[in-house]
Amino acid sequence: MSQSHKKLGEILIESGLISQEQLDAALVQQRRTKEFLGKILVKTGAIKEKDLLETLSKQFNIPYISVKNKYINWEFVKTFSASLMVDYGCFPLERDDWSVTIAITNPLDAWALAEAEKQAGGLRLKTVLISSDEMSQLIQRYQQYMRGNIPKMFK
């Protein structure tokens, strides 16, 4: 069975990252809170976010990258809504003639992906996974960039 057809919990157990008991406890919490399973496992300390992202990367065949030293074209980024980044956790990284690359922290968030697709203006969407810390840093850098450009908008 391919990784994409297996459930996250199965893959994590097979990889030795969690036990059946940890999965069962997280599933009970998931039914109660409606949160994503991976988020629960990270919050409870059952796994590290890096392990979750590496597993999701394999499961969905989405690259897991670091954007720490990546050049960001802020003029391109600001063509997308701040809501896409802040509310949906999707960050536009780059575009070419046919596609837009979006960094996400959760590949299962269909609402976020639909919003990113809508804002991509008909271009194909490529997704990459990044950590929530890196997403927060990108959003902070974006907000600093926008604050620095507010005076220029009124000249």
LUMBA-806628 format. One record per atom (N, C-alpha, C): residue number from 1; atom name; x, y, z. Coordinates in pm, whole numbers. Layout:
N
NUM, CA, X, Y, Z
...
END
This chain:
155
1, N, 85, -119, 0
1, CA, 0, 0, 0
1, C, 89, 124, 0
2, N, 59, 219, -86
2, CA, 142, 339, -93
2, C, 116, 427, 30
3, N, 216, 511, 60
3, CA, 206, 599, 177
3, C, 82, 688, 170
4, N, 46, 735, 49
4, CA, -66, 830, 39
4, C, -200, 765, 71
5, N, -206, 632, 65
5, CA, -331, 564, 97
5, C, -339, 523, 243
6, N, -230, 534, 315
6, CA, -230, 501, 457
6, C, -267, 625, 537
7, N, -326, 601, 651
7, CA, -360, 711, 741
7, C, -235, 755, 816
8, N, -236, 882, 857
8, CA, -122, 938, 928
8, C, -84, 854, 1050
9, N, -182, 818, 1129
9, CA, -155, 739, 1249
9, C, -86, 607, 1218
10, N, -130, 539, 1113
10, CA, -67, 413, 1072
10, C, 80, 433, 1038
11, N, 107, 537, 961
11, CA, 244, 564, 918
11, C, 332, 596, 1039
12, N, 281, 676, 1131
12, CA, 359, 712, 1250
12, C, 388, 591, 1337
13, N, 291, 500, 1349
13, CA, 314, 377, 1427
13, C, 417, 290, 1357
14, N, 401, 269, 1225
14, CA, 495, 186, 1150
14, C, 636, 243, 1154
15, N, 648, 375, 1161
15, CA, 779, 439, 1168
15, C, 839, 435, 1308
16, N, 759, 391, 1405
16, CA, 807, 385, 1542
16, C, 806, 519, 1613
17, N, 735, 616, 1557
17, CA, 733, 749, 1617
17, C, 631, 762, 1730
18, N, 523, 682, 1723
18, CA, 423, 681, 1830
18, C, 379, 538, 1855
19, N, 315, 519, 1969
19, CA, 258, 387, 2003
19, C, 109, 387, 1970
20, N, 50, 269, 1970
20, CA, -94, 258, 1947
20, C, -171, 334, 2055
21, N, -120, 330, 2178
21, CA, -186, 399, 2289
21, C, -185, 551, 2266
22, N, -73, 603, 2219
22, CA, -66, 747, 2191
22, C, -163, 786, 2080
23, N, -170, 701, 1978
23, CA, -264, 727, 1868
23, C, -407, 725, 1919
24, N, -441, 623, 1997
24, CA, -578, 612, 2049
24, C, -617, 734, 2131
25, N, -525, 780, 2218
25, CA, -553, 897, 2301
25, C, -572, 1022, 2214
26, N, -488, 1036, 2112
26, CA, -499, 1152, 2022
26, C, -629, 1147, 1942
27, N, -671, 1028, 1901
27, CA, -797, 1015, 1826
27, C, -917, 1052, 1912
28, N, -913, 1015, 2040
28, CA, -1020, 1053, 2132
28, C, -1026, 1206, 2142
29, N, -909, 1268, 2157
29, CA, -904, 1414, 2166
29, C, -949, 1477, 2035
30, N, -914, 1416, 1923
30, CA, -953, 1470, 1792
30, C, -1106, 1470, 1776
31, N, -1170, 1363, 1820
31, CA, -1316, 1357, 1810
31, C, -1380, 1468, 1894
32, N, -1317, 1500, 2005
32, CA, -1369, 1602, 2095
32, C, -1342, 1744, 2043
33, N, -1221, 1768, 1992
33, CA, -1180, 1905, 1958
33, C, -1189, 1938, 1809
34, N, -1197, 1834, 1724
34, CA, -1201, 1851, 1577
34, C, -1069, 1907, 1520
35, N, -961, 1903, 1600
35, CA, -831, 1948, 1552
35, C, -769, 1840, 1464
36, N, -670, 1879, 1384
36, CA, -598, 1782, 1303
36, C, -516, 1691, 1394
37, N, -512, 1562, 1360
37, CA, -442, 1463, 1440
37, C, -296, 1500, 1462
38, N, -228, 1539, 1357
38, CA, -87, 1575, 1369
38, C, -63, 1687, 1467
39, N, -150, 1787, 1464
39, CA, -139, 1901, 1556
39, C, -154, 1855, 1700
40, N, -247, 1764, 1724
40, CA, -268, 1711, 1858
40, C, -144, 1636, 1905
41, N, -89, 1552, 1818
41, CA, 29, 1473, 1855
41, C, 149, 1562, 1887
42, N, 162, 1672, 1816
42, CA, 271, 1766, 1843
42, C, 244, 1839, 1974
43, N, 121, 1889, 1992
43, CA, 86, 1964, 2114
43, C, 104, 1881, 2240
44, N, 73, 1752, 2231
44, CA, 84, 1665, 2349
44, C, 226, 1613, 2370
45, N, 316, 1645, 2277
45, CA, 454, 1602, 2290
45, C, 481, 1460, 2244
46, N, 383, 1397, 2181
46, CA, 401, 1259, 2134
46, C, 504, 1254, 2021
47, N, 507, 1358, 1937
47, CA, 606, 1369, 1829
47, C, 651, 1513, 1817
48, N, 764, 1531, 1752
48, CA, 813, 1665, 1722
48, C, 751, 1711, 1590
49, N, 736, 1842, 1575
49, CA, 678, 1895, 1452
49, C, 760, 1851, 1330
50, N, 891, 1847, 1344
50, CA, 978, 1806, 1233
50, C, 942, 1664, 1187
51, N, 918, 1573, 1283
51, CA, 880, 1435, 1249
51, C, 745, 1433, 1177
52, N, 652, 1515, 1224
52, CA, 520, 1522, 1160
52, C, 535, 1571, 1016
53, N, 609, 1679, 996
53, CA, 624, 1736, 862
53, C, 697, 1642, 767
54, N, 798, 1571, 818
54, CA, 868, 1473, 734
54, C, 773, 1360, 693
55, N, 688, 1318, 786
55, CA, 592, 1212, 757
55, C, 488, 1259, 656
56, N, 433, 1379, 677
56, CA, 335, 1433, 583
56, C, 397, 1453, 445
57, N, 523, 1494, 443
57, CA, 595, 1512, 316
57, C, 598, 1381, 237
58, N, 630, 1273, 306
58, CA, 633, 1142, 240
58, C, 492, 1096, 203
59, N, 398, 1115, 295
59, CA, 261, 1068, 273
59, C, 197, 1135, 151
60, N, 217, 1264, 135
60, CA, 151, 1339, 28
60, C, 245, 1379, -86
61, N, 370, 1335, -76
61, CA, 470, 1367, -179
61, C, 481, 1518, -201
62, N, 491, 1590, -90
62, CA, 508, 1736, -90
62, C, 644, 1765, -27
63, N, 729, 1843, -93
63, CA, 860, 1872, -34
63, C, 849, 1945, 100
64, N, 933, 1903, 195
64, CA, 946, 1971, 323
64, C, 1076, 2050, 315
65, N, 1066, 2182, 326
65, CA, 1184, 2266, 306
65, C, 1204, 2362, 422
66, N, 1318, 2428, 420
66, CA, 1344, 2539, 510
66, C, 1348, 2666, 425
67, N, 1290, 2771, 476
67, CA, 1292, 2898, 403
67, C, 1380, 3002, 473
68, N, 1461, 2956, 567
68, CA, 1544, 3049, 645
68, C, 1630, 3140, 558
69, N, 1693, 3085, 456
69, CA, 1782, 3164, 371
69, C, 1725, 3190, 233
70, N, 1596, 3173, 219
70, CA, 1532, 3189, 88
70, C, 1505, 3336, 59
71, N, 1537, 3377, -63
71, CA, 1504, 3513, -106
71, C, 1353, 3523, -123
72, N, 1295, 3628, -67
72, CA, 1152, 3651, -78
72, C, 1129, 3780, -157
73, N, 1052, 3771, -264
73, CA, 1015, 3888, -343
73, C, 888, 3946, -280
74, N, 906, 4048, -197
74, CA, 794, 4103, -121
74, C, 690, 4169, -210
75, N, 731, 4222, -323
75, CA, 635, 4280, -417
75, C, 540, 4172, -469
76, N, 593, 4053, -492
76, CA, 508, 3941, -533
76, C, 417, 3898, -418
77, N, 473, 3886, -299
77, CA, 396, 3840, -183
77, C, 277, 3931, -157
78, N, 297, 4061, -171
78, CA, 187, 4153, -137
78, C, 74, 4153, -240
79, N, 88, 4076, -348
79, CA, -25, 4060, -441
79, C, -128, 3962, -385
80, N, -94, 3896, -275
80, CA, -186, 3805, -207
80, C, -237, 3873, -80
81, N, -351, 3829, -31
81, CA, -408, 3891, 88
81, C, -331, 3852, 214
82, N, -325, 3944, 308
82, CA, -264, 3915, 437
82, C, -340, 3802, 506
83, N, -469, 3795, 482
83, CA, -553, 3690, 541
83, C, -506, 3551, 499
84, N, -461, 3537, 375
84, CA, -412, 3407, 329
84, C, -297, 3360, 417
85, N, -210, 3453, 454
85, CA, -94, 3419, 535
85, C, -130, 3403, 682
86, N, -197, 3504, 736
86, CA, -225, 3507, 879
86, C, -334, 3409, 920
87, N, -446, 3410, 848
87, CA, -561, 3326, 886
87, C, -551, 3183, 834
88, N, -497, 3167, 714
88, CA, -495, 3035, 651
88, C, -360, 2964, 661
89, N, -255, 3033, 700
89, CA, -124, 2968, 711
89, C, -68, 2925, 577
90, N, -91, 3005, 473
90, CA, -35, 2980, 340
90, C, 50, 3101, 302
91, N, 172, 3077, 261
91, CA, 260, 3188, 227
91, C, 311, 3174, 85
92, N, 279, 3271, -2
92, CA, 327, 3264, -140
92, C, 478, 3290, -146
93, N, 551, 3195, -202
93, CA, 697, 3207, -206
93, C, 749, 3258, -339
94, N, 696, 3204, -448
94, CA, 746, 3243, -580
94, C, 647, 3203, -688
95, N, 671, 3256, -806
95, CA, 588, 3219, -920
95, C, 675, 3209, -1043
96, N, 627, 3128, -1136
96, CA, 687, 3125, -1269
96, C, 573, 3148, -1368
97, N, 594, 3118, -1493
97, CA, 490, 3145, -1593
97, C, 363, 3062, -1574
98, N, 375, 2945, -1510
98, CA, 262, 2853, -1502
98, C, 214, 2824, -1360
99, N, 295, 2859, -1259
99, CA, 257, 2817, -1125
99, C, 301, 2915, -1017
100, N, 238, 2897, -902
100, CA, 273, 2971, -781
100, C, 311, 2867, -676
101, N, 424, 2890, -609
101, CA, 466, 2801, -500
101, C, 419, 2861, -369
102, N, 344, 2781, -293
102, CA, 286, 2823, -166
102, C, 345, 2737, -55
103, N, 394, 2802, 51
103, CA, 440, 2730, 169
103, C, 322, 2713, 264
104, N, 307, 2592, 317
104, CA, 198, 2563, 410
104, C, 253, 2484, 528
105, N, 177, 2482, 636
105, CA, 217, 2402, 751
105, C, 128, 2279, 766
106, N, 16, 2277, 693
106, CA, -77, 2165, 703
106, C, -135, 2133, 565
107, N, -87, 2025, 502
107, CA, -136, 1992, 368
107, C, -279, 1939, 365
108, N, -338, 1917, 482
108, CA, -475, 1866, 489
108, C, -579, 1977, 502
109, N, -534, 2101, 510
109, CA, -627, 2212, 528
109, C, -685, 2253, 392
110, N, -795, 2190, 356
110, CA, -857, 2212, 225
110, C, -903, 2356, 206
111, N, -951, 2420, 313
111, CA, -996, 2560, 303
111, C, -879, 2651, 266
112, N, -765, 2629, 331
112, CA, -647, 2711, 304
112, C, -600, 2692, 160
113, N, -595, 2568, 115
113, CA, -550, 2540, -21
113, C, -647, 2598, -125
114, N, -776, 2590, -96
114, CA, -876, 2647, -188
114, C, -860, 2799, -198
115, N, -836, 2863, -85
115, CA, -816, 3009, -84
115, C, -689, 3046, -160
116, N, -582, 2970, -139
116, CA, -456, 2996, -211
116, C, -476, 2980, -361
117, N, -548, 2876, -399
117, CA, -575, 2851, -541
117, C, -655, 2966, -602
118, N, -754, 3014, -528
118, CA, -836, 3125, -576
118, C, -750, 3250, -599
119, N, -658, 3276, -505
119, CA, -575, 3396, -515
119, C, -460, 3381, -615
120, N, -432, 3258, -658
120, CA, -324, 3234, -754
120, C, -363, 3275, -895
121, N, -486, 3314, -915
121, CA, -530, 3368, -1043
121, C, -520, 3273, -1160
122, N, -558, 3149, -1140
122, CA, -559, 3053, -1250
122, C, -428, 2980, -1271
123, N, -323, 3021, -1200
123, CA, -196, 2950, -1211
123, C, -201, 2821, -1130
124, N, -123, 2723, -1171
124, CA, -115, 2596, -1099
124, C, -52, 2620, -962
125, N, -100, 2549, -861
125, CA, -48, 2564, -726
125, C, 53, 2454, -697
126, N, 172, 2492, -654
126, CA, 272, 2397, -604
126, C, 282, 2422, -455
127, N, 281, 2317, -377
127, CA, 289, 2336, -233
127, C, 418, 2277, -178
128, N, 470, 2344, -76
128, CA, 583, 2293, 1
128, C, 546, 2306, 148
129, N, 600, 2218, 230
129, CA, 575, 2222, 373
129, C, 687, 2298, 443
130, N, 649, 2380, 541
130, CA, 747, 2445, 628
130, C, 697, 2433, 772
131, N, 787, 2455, 866
131, CA, 749, 2447, 1007
131, C, 664, 2568, 1047
132, N, 590, 2552, 1155
132, CA, 507, 2664, 1202
132, C, 595, 2780, 1249
133, N, 715, 2750, 1303
133, CA, 807, 2858, 1341
133, C, 850, 2939, 1220
134, N, 884, 2869, 1111
134, CA, 924, 2941, 990
134, C, 807, 3019, 931
135, N, 687, 2964, 940
135, CA, 569, 3038, 892
135, C, 553, 3166, 973
136, N, 565, 3156, 1104
136, CA, 553, 3275, 1190
136, C, 658, 3379, 1155
137, N, 781, 3333, 1130
137, CA, 888, 3426, 1094
137, C, 860, 3494, 960
138, N, 810, 3417, 863
138, CA, 775, 3477, 733
138, C, 667, 3583, 749
139, N, 565, 3553, 829
139, CA, 456, 3648, 850
139, C, 508, 3774, 919
140, N, 596, 3757, 1019
140, CA, 655, 3874, 1086
140, C, 736, 3958, 988
141, N, 816, 3893, 905
141, CA, 896, 3965, 806
141, C, 804, 4039, 708
142, N, 695, 3975, 668
142, CA, 598, 4038, 578
142, C, 538, 4163, 644
143, N, 498, 4149, 769
143, CA, 437, 4262, 840
143, C, 536, 4377, 856
144, N, 663, 4344, 883
144, CA, 766, 4448, 891
144, C, 784, 4517, 756
145, N, 785, 4439, 650
145, CA, 798, 4495, 516
145, C, 682, 4590, 487
146, N, 561, 4547, 518
146, CA, 444, 4629, 491
146, C, 445, 4757, 575
147, N, 484, 4746, 702
147, CA, 492, 4867, 788
147, C, 594, 4965, 731
148, N, 704, 4913, 679
148, CA, 807, 4999, 621
148, C, 763, 5065, 492
149, N, 664, 5009, 426
149, CA, 618, 5064, 298
149, C, 495, 5152, 310
150, N, 434, 5158, 425
150, CA, 314, 5241, 441
150, C, 343, 5388, 408
151, N, 452, 5448, 460
151, CA, 478, 5588, 425
151, C, 496, 5609, 274
152, N, 555, 5513, 204
152, CA, 578, 5524, 60
152, C, 447, 5525, -18
153, N, 345, 5460, 37
153, CA, 216, 5453, -32
153, C, 147, 5589, -39
154, N, 182, 5678, 53
154, CA, 115, 5807, 60
154, C, 197, 5920, 2
155, N, 308, 5888, -62
155, CA, 392, 5992, -125
155, C, 343, 6023, -263
END
